[in-house]
């Protein structure tokens, strides 16, 4: 990070987003840097955004609207002057070619100089058409993860907005499509289900949530008996033909237009036993998004949520066993009142030395 090593890190809330402040500074003083001012202005800015220039250029229309007014006037004036000059020159060339090679036929009246051609272009030019694609600056994590959340096995992914101008009336939904392959090699849709979701440490749960997208959010789907992932363990999920689609909709603050961003996660893009790294906020109210896609390992049973609940009901403890030199983890079952350990899965890695 660009901050000095003397900065210390504290948590703003239970959400794993941290705040950097100078050593010795009181926490209450640090909160003087408001995320949103009393007048409603958002003070939070994104930093270290992956492919930031490409994202903002792909969304050029909104970038111009969010720019300072002097840049807006300068760019629009230059654009119109270039457009008028280009088409004025084109009209003058057409008139000259028709007069010289078409027996003096006049196709445009009163255009006999570049000045008159320029004025004719001003009168007849078409307005500049700029495509609006606000979704280019909305980010989804490259991978989704499966790990414990509040003691429950959960499917999670991240979403964020790198612009300072906010989306209004944001709505997020998640859909799961399951397929199977027939004997003839055809893929058939077996089921389509909208998943109940919430935000990390949020209280709103539903098939569509409406969060305030001020900073990156971790979207959580608890894997319970209503979930299509309920009977899938790590190995089952890896070979499943499943696609989970995330949809984000919102209203652009500066134009009032509705935008939509979508992404999907295949089985190989879902990391089992991982959680997302925290996102840091500096005292200058800049978010460090370099860890937006980064994950770390957490203790997670390799079995399905259904099997794990069944073992817990029987009082069977599930433990992770590793000697520290392994490239994989082995989970074992311990019967109540017994020292016998039963391996849940076999580790076939020759580097492992687990007994």
Buried (B, 14 or more C-beta within 10 A) or exposed (E): EEBEEEBBEEEBEEBBBBBBBEEEEEEEEBEEBEEEEEEEEBEBBBBBBEEBEEBBEBBBBBBBBBEEEEEEEEEEEEEBEEBBBEBBBEBBEBBEEBBEEEEEEEEBEEBBEEEBBBBBBEEEBEEEEEEBBBBBBBBBBBBBBBBBBEEEBBBBBBBBBBBEBBBEEBBBBBBBBBBEEEEEEEEEEEEEBBBBBBBBEBEEEEEBBEBEBBBBBBBBBBBBEEBBBBEBBBEBBEEBBBBBBBBBBBBBBBBEEEBEBEBBBEBEBBBBBBBBBBBBBBBEBBBBBBBBBBBEEEEBBBBBBBBBBEBEEEEBEBEBBBEEEBEEBBBBBBEEEEEEBEEBBEBEEEEBEBE
